[in-house]
Amino acid sequence: MQWDPKKDAYGPDRYAIRRYKKSGDTYRVQSKFAISSRDQAKKIIDGLSAWIEAPEGEA
């Protein structure tokens, strides 16, 4: 959620997938993917869950 000062309220939930790379003693964002909606987030979760639960070699 992100605060919207104009509405004096929080906006809708926001989702993102980020990949980090360690460089020395710090981590930096290597890539990121913004998920546009709650529905899209659920579809990604379902797809990854099915992929992980499938026997090896059938994914």
Contact map, one row per residue, 1 for C-alpha under 8 A:
11100000011111000000000000000000000000000000000000000000000
11110000011111000000000000000000000000000000000000000000000
11111001111000000000000000000000000000000000000000000000000
01111111111000000000000000000000000000000000000000000000000
00111111100000000000000000000000000000000000000000000000000
00011111100000000000000000000000000000000000000000000000000
00011111110000000000000000000000000000000000000000000000000
00111111110000000000000000000000000000000000000000000000000
00111111111000000000000000000000000000000000000000000000000
11110011111100000000000000000000000000000000000000000000000
11110000111110000000000000000000000000000000000000000000000
11000000011111000000000000000000000000000000000000000000000
11000000001111100000000000000000000001000000000000000000000
11000000000111110000000000000000001111000000000000000000000
00000000000011111000000000000000011111001000000000000000000
00000000000001111100000000000001111000000000000000000000000
00000000000000111110000000000001111000000000000000000000000
00000000000000011111000000001111100000000000000000000000000
00000000000000001111100000001111000000000000000000000000000
00000000000000000111110000111110000000000000000000000000000
00000000000000000011111000111100000000000000000000000000000
00000000000000000001111111110000000000000000000000000000000
00000000000000000000111111110000000000000000000000000000000
00000000000000000000011111100000000000000000000000000000000
00000000000000000000011111100000000000000000000000000000000
00000000000000000000011111110000000000000000000000000000000
00000000000000000001111111111000000000000000000000000000000
00000000000000000001111001111100000000000000000000000000000
00000000000000000111100000111111000000000000000000000000000
00000000000000000111100000011111000000000000000000000000000
00000000000000000111000000001111100000000000000000000000000
00000000000000011110000000001111110000000000000000000000000
00000000000000011100000000000011111000000000000000000000000
00000000000000111000000000000001111100000000000000000000000
00000000000001111000000000000000111111011000000000000000000
00000000000001100000000000000000011111011000000000000000000
00000000000001100000000000000000001111111000000000000000000
00000000000011100000000000000000001111111100000000000000000
00000000000000000000000000000000000011111110000000000000000
00000000000000000000000000000000001111111111000000000000000
00000000000000100000000000000000001111111111100000000000000
00000000000000000000000000000000000001111111110000000000000
00000000000000000000000000000000000000111111111000000000000
00000000000000000000000000000000000000011111111100000000000
00000000000000000000000000000000000000001111111110000000000
00000000000000000000000000000000000000000111111111000000000
00000000000000000000000000000000000000000011111111100000000
00000000000000000000000000000000000000000001111111110000000
00000000000000000000000000000000000000000000111111111000000
00000000000000000000000000000000000000000000011111111100000
00000000000000000000000000000000000000000000001111111100001
00000000000000000000000000000000000000000000000111111110001
00000000000000000000000000000000000000000000000011111110000
00000000000000000000000000000000000000000000000001111111011
00000000000000000000000000000000000000000000000000011111111
00000000000000000000000000000000000000000000000000000111111
00000000000000000000000000000000000000000000000000000011111
00000000000000000000000000000000000000000000000000000111111
00000000000000000000000000000000000000000000000000110111111
